[in-house]
Amino acid sequence: MIFSEPILNSFTRLNFLTGGLQSPLLATTNEAEYAPIVLTGVLLTLVVIYLASKIGGELFRMIDLPPVLGELVGGVLVGASALHLVVFPDSGAAGSDSIIMTILQFINNLSPDAVTSIFQSQSEVVSVLAELGVIILLFEIGLESDLKELQKVGYQATVVACVGVAVPFAAGTAGLILLFHAPVIPAIFAGAALTATSIGITSKVLSEIGQLKSREGQIIVGAAVIDDILGIIVLAVVASLAKTGEVDIFNVIYLIVSATVFLIGSILLGKYFNQSFVAIADKLQTRGNLIIPAFIFAFFMAFLGSAIHLEAILGAFAAGLVLDETDKRKELDEQVKPVADILVPVFFVTVGAKVDLGVLNPLVPENREGLIISIFLIAIAIIGKVVTGWSVFGQPGINRLAVGVGMIPRGEVGLVFAAIGAASGTLDKPLQAAIVIMVILTTFLAPPLLRFAFKQSPEEKEALEKANVIG
């Protein structure tokens, strides 16, 4: 998420589009003259973002990897690490660093001061679009998280999920503090980024290899759903800690309790809300009769999450979980996808664009510690999830390696952690780049490793089938 400040404050930043007093663009008459140029810059930036996301996504799909990784890598290529087409002031870039701003300066004969003003305003617009994108992304993830699946795997999935959150978080945080002497808050943030699991990537691979309905597949999917919920709560806690800059035990307890109550309460109240939602959608006769009420609910829940000092994405995720139980869930899911297709790529490409991989250049002595941290995070990210397979008990013949490997990919949720940490100033460039590399590699490795874990000899398959019959 591209949170330079809470989502609620982002709407203040939108005021310059409507003439608000807080606008940096319309603060003076001269700056108002730049409004058309800002729009031109935003449009050209979106052209670059969508080209990067689509080309990257298609190329990665061709090599049987998640398209979201292609969007991320596309962002890296057009961003601060390579082409400098999409760069942002909160990453330390100036207007003169942006190729797009250089083009606008040439076309409009702009002064250096004008370039700086336009660059700031254009970056604000793109950042707000990215923030909206991640809210919709978490809303969509909530819609895809089938709570009924949890009942099929019960306590096994819960144990796997809890171990999969606790082990990498504790090992990552402690390791960064003790081995690398990292400050407490950045160490906690990096440790939290290790807790994520991408249910979308894992489910796709399991489906492709015909193991989605297996015992291992059900445990992995159920654990990934719980892991997402726990991860969002952890994200809400650490993001709020980053805002205060200190670890207050009472604040931590408040955040954990409030996030849990907010999420569970939303789901329980959702049973009563669902009937009203369907009734309202059925009575509306104009276009958007389903999608608009859904986004009203999602944005209102996001507002509530931010208002009680949690994260807006927690509210959006809760809204998705609630509406997942409605009779119109499939229809709603299909209608959300086009909106997500427009805004979510802005988020992923922006995350990649803000990453400066140059800080991991081993030829620069100051960068070598960042490389070592990357290797450490990758090791913890893999080991911390693989051990979850051995937390399964009472399941004779279970493929424990497959369960553990299925929890490895971090995917889009891990990127959300990295983006929030970078935008809040909590993570320095080496640690941010290390987290993004960890997310990329774990997501790259998971599909082939999962396929390998499920490969068994005929004797192993026969033994497993006998165990399944006995079980």
C-alpha positions, 0 to 999 in steps of 0.5 A: 500500500502506498500509505504516506499517511493514513487513507483518511488523510488521502482524501485531503490530498484529493482536494486539489482536483476539486479546488480544496484549500489544502491543494498544493496545485491550486494554492496560487493562480500561477499553479492553477495554470498547471492543472492541465499539465498535471492531468497530462502527466497523470495520463502519460504515467498511467499509459506507462503503468498499464503497459508495464503491468500488461506486458509483464503480466503476459510474459510471466503467464507465458512462463507459468508464473503469477502475472502479479509478479510480472506487474511488479517486475514491470514496475521495477523496470519503469521505476527508480531501478531502471528507466526512471519513467515512474518515480516519486518524491517520497522515494527521494526523486526530484522532478528532473529525475523523471523522464515523463517530467522531462518530456512535459518540460520540453513540450510546455517549456516549463521552468524548474519551479514549475516542473517541481510543482507539477511533479509533486501534484502528479505523484499525489494523484498516482499515489491516491489511485494506488491507495484506492487500488490496494483497498479494492485488492483487499476487498477482492481478497475478502470476497475470494476467502470462503469462510465455509472452507475453514469448517472442512479442515478445522483446527488443523488449518488453524494450527498450521496458520498460527505456526506459519505466522508466529515462527517467521515473525519471531525468527525474522524480528529477533534475527534482524535485531540481534544479528543486524542490530536493526531498530525495533520498529523496522525489524517488527515490520520486516518480521510482519512481512514474513507472515503473509501467504498468498492464497491466490497463487497457492490455490491456482497451483493446487488446482493445476496439479489436481490437488485442490481437493486433497487433504493437503490441499484443503489444509493449505487453502484453509490455513492460507485463509486464516493466515490472510486474516492473521496477516491483516491483523498483524499489518494493522498493528505494525502499521499503527506502530510505525505511525507512533514510532514506538512500541507501547504494549497497551497500544499493541493490546488495544490494536490486537483486540480492536482488530480482532473484534472489528473483524469478527464483529463485522462477520457476525453482523454480516449475517443480518446485513446480507439480507438487507444488501440483497434486498437493496440491490434487487430494488435498484433499477439503474446501472451499478445496482449491485457494484455501487452498494458493494463499494459504498459498504467497502469504503465505509468499512475502510473508513471505520477501520481508519477511524478507529486507528487501524488500517483502511484495508482491514475494513475493506477485507472485512467487507469482502468477507461479509459480502462473500456470504451473500447470494449474489457473491458470484455476480458481485465477484465478476463485477468487482474484477473489471474495477480491480483490473483498472486500479490494482495494477497501479498499486503493484507497478507503483510498488515496483517503481519505488524499489531501488535495486541499486541499493543491493549492488554488491560492488558498493560496500555500503550495500553489502549488508542489505544483500546479507539481510536479503539472504537472511529474510529469504531463508527465514521466509522459506524455513518458517513456512516449511516447518508448518507441515510438521505442525499437522497432527492426527493425519497419518500419511499426510504429505507434510512437505507439501503442506509446508511448501504450499504456505511459502508464497508471499504474493500480493500480501507481502507487497502490501507490507513492503509498500506500507513500510516504505511509504511510512518511512519505517523501512530504509531502502536496503530493507525495503528492497530486501523484503521485495526480493524475498516476496519475489523469490518465495512467490517464484519458488513456490509453484515448482516446489509445490509441484515437486512436493506432490510428486510421489512414486507409485509405492508412496501413492499406494501407501497414501491411498491406504492411509486415506482409506483407514483415516 
